[in-house]
Every structure is written in structure tokens, then in C-alpha cells.
Amino acid sequence: MEDELKRLLAAELRAEALVEEANRERERLIHQARDDARAAEQRFEARLPELRNAFLSKAEERASQAVAELTRRYEERRAQLRAMAKEHEREAVGAAIALLIDPDWE
């Protein structure tokens, strides 16, 4: 019976040692994970200016494209309106001449 108690006591001591080792390993892993997370956060923060500049560059490019498209549309519309104005001017001049020549013209 005494041998059995000694074996149980030895097994308990080994189990406690394993639990202690597992706790130390858990704490080490937790610290390592925290350190890794801090390092990743620092790398991300270090890249923020680069990411911001890339975003701004793309935004400026899209804005330039939008301005170019709006300018093109404006010029097309301006040309259409200018052509319509010349046509209406010709019609008005023709109508004015016709009215001067023939006051009864309508």
C-alpha cells in the first residue's frame, strides 16, 4: 500500500510539474502573441503614409479623369449650342430680311 501511495504521490508531482510547464508555455505563447501583434501593428502604422499616398494618388487620378470627361462633354455641348445659335441667327436674319422686304410676310 505504501508503494502505491508513493507512486501516486510521484505521479501527482509529475502531473503538477506538467501543469506548471504547460502554464509557463501558455504564458510564453501569450507574451509572444502580444509581441507579434504589437510588431504587426507597428508595421501597419509605419505603412500608413504609404497607403494614404497610394489612396490619394488613385483618388487624384480618378478626379482628373472625371474632370477630363466633364470638360469633353462641356466642349461637345458648347459646340452643339454654338451651332444651334448660328442656325437660329441665320433663321432670324432671314426672317428679318423677309420682313423688311415684305412687311406682310409671316
ABEGO torsion letter per residue (X at the ends): XAAAAAAAAAAAAAAAAAAAAAAAAAAAAAAAAAAAAAAAAAAAAAAAAAAAAAAAAAAAAAAAAAAAAAAAAAAAAAAAAAAAAAAAAAAAAAAAAAAAABAABX
